[in-house]
Every structure is written in structure tokens, then in C-alpha cells.
Amino acid sequence: MLSIGGYVIWLASFTLEVYIVVKCISSKTFLRYLPLNLFVGAMILRGVLSYLAIEQYGFSSIQYKYTYYYTDTLLTVMMYLAIMHLYHQVFREMNLGKYVHGATVTLLAATALFAYRVVQSNTDHLTTRFVVEMSQDLYFVGVVMTYLLWVAVFKFRETRTRLVQLVLALGVYFSGSAALYAFGNMFPDLHMVANLLIPIVGTFLPAAWAYTFTIVPESARLAPARLAEEAISHR
Amino acid sequence: MIASLILVVSIAFFVQFFVFYTRSLIAASCKHALSESVREITGITGQRVQTAQFARLLQLVELCPGPGNDEMGIRAVRAYFGVLSLAKSWLTRIPSAAISKATAWAEGERASCAYFAATALDQRMAYSRALLSHGTAS
């Protein structure tokens, strides 16, 4: 069974994820942000599967751990698609769409190949430690991709506030998750710290995206260069 | 070895992304002109809000009912303000010209956080007023 705090975090994440999808459908932007919505849909599915595994086998069970980590790996691949969609948005006006598509296919193929090779060479010890290490690596690739995306946003003076905030929230989520997985990998005895903080970081992304889709209008503009200024000027 | 490298690099990226994310929230609020009513209640004059007012402004924000969609931003800025306050208290102990510049930067950031809180209060007050006038009309 989960603790009360665990249930609150799970419920908060689940509610926010459902809210994002409903909000995008109601504001008729579901298709515009389709890969992001598919990723959020996968998060909802992961939440449901994790909940069922906890109810069926318990929080400390190996079944729950495998459900959590392997759905998390699938989720990371979905997240790569979401990042590539954001790349596509940034490079859209430069007619670089076909290169982004090519990069997406290459990246997915490389990820699949990497995962296949890793699993093939570790079939005799697919332990929790191994899945933590794999999650750490996949999240780190996400961090690097998001950082490059942020550099592109900055260099090409992308001004859509929504896009800027979606990318930055993604960066916070990926880097926080990669750091926590690396910490859990380095200090397996302190896994409680990572176990407690990973769901909190996981709640950040749906909360930040829900905020962006609710508060920030599609027409809002913000120069990213302002964010790097020494001080943010008022009006 | 790889895990420790990933940990260090990820923390560095995390700090950078978090600062930029929070600044993007604050930058959006800086375009907002504070209304006379919020200035009257809080005693704010001019364009700058005193950092000492941040906690009080957040208390007022919590007292004022809102549509409930600004919680995430307020929490992120509250966390950013806390980190800046901690950094400032450490920095002030080190006497150096470069450090004093960093301290001044942290203070400017804290002032922007306070302005964000004032904006949130202003928006919540506007929401409450609209709710009240709607209730009175119906």
C-alpha cells in the first residue's frame, strides 16, 4: 500500500494529466500538440498500471517495481517524440521539417537498438539496479536533447511563450529525474530518497504544462534573451 | 563513475533550467501594471516591490480566492525566492567585489519575485471582484 503522501502525489499527477488532455481538447489545440498529448496519455496509462500493480501486489513488490521502471522507459521514448515535436515547432519556419523527421527516425532507431543490445547482454540479471541505470541513461539523453532544443530556442529567438515554457518545464523534469536516478544508482541504500523525490519531480511536469496551457495564451510572446538578462525589467 | 558524472551534469542543467523557467513566469508578470486597489492595500509605490513584502503578499494571495490555476506558478516562484534568500545569506558572509555583484543580482531577482506575488494578488482580487459582481447581478 502507498502512504497517504504517496496517494496524494499520485492523485495530483493523475488529475493534472487528465486536465491537460481535457484542456487541449476543449481549447481545440489537441491536434496541434498531439505528441505532447500522446505523451500525457501515456503518463495517464502508466499511472493506472502502477496503481493496479500496487493494489494487486503491494508497493514493495518486484512486480510494481518492474511495472514502474519499464513503463517509465516506454514513457521516455514517448517523451523523445514530444521533444522532436517541439524541435519541429522551433524549426518550422525555417523549412527544416524533413531534417527533424529524419533525426526523429534515427533517434528512435538508435534508442531501440541501444535498448535491445543492453537487454540482450543483461538477460541473466535484469535487476532493479539495471532498470534504474537504464532509466538514468535514457533520462540523460533527454536532458541533452532538451538542452540543445533550448539552445535552438535561444539562438533562433523563438518568442512563443507557450513553447518557451513547455521546453523549460521539460528541461527541469528531465534533469531532475536524471539526477535522482543517478543518485539512486550511486547510493542504492538511500533509494528511499530517490523513491520519495522521483514522484514529486514527476508531478512537476504535468503541473507546469497545465499551468502553461491554462494561463499562457497562444498569442503570448516572450523574448528568451530577456531571461538571460542580468535583471528582468518591469514593464 | 558514469552515474556521478550524470549526477553532476544533471544538477547543473537542473539549476539552469529551473532559473530560466521561474524567470519566464516572472517575466510574464512584469508586463502587468499593478492596479490602484492592490497598491492601496499593500502600500506599494512605484515599479519596484520591496523583497520584505514577499511573505506578506503571499499571505494575502492565500486569503484571496482565485480560479485555482495560478498555484503552480506561485509555488515555483516561492521555491525560487527561498533558494535566492538562502544563496544571499551565504553570499553576504563572503567579502569580495564579485560576490557583492552576485548578492545585488540575487536581491534584484527577489524583488522580481515580490512583483510576481503582487501581480498574483492583483489578479486574484480582480477575479474575486468579478465573482462578487456576477453574484450581485444574478
Interface residues (C-beta under 8 A of the other chain):
Chain A: E133 Q136 D137 Y139 F140 V143 T146 Y147 W150 T161 V164 Q165 L168 A169 G171 V172 S175 G176 A178 A179 A182 F183 N185 M186 A207 A208 A210 Y211 T214 I215 V216 A220 L222 R226 L227 A228 E230 A231 I232 S233 H234 R235
Chain B: A3 S4 I6 L7 V9 S10 I11 F13 F14 Q16 F17 F18 F20 Y21 R23 S24 L25 I26 A27 A28 C30 K31 A33 Q47 R48 N69 D70 M72 G73 A76 W105 G108 E109 S112 Y115
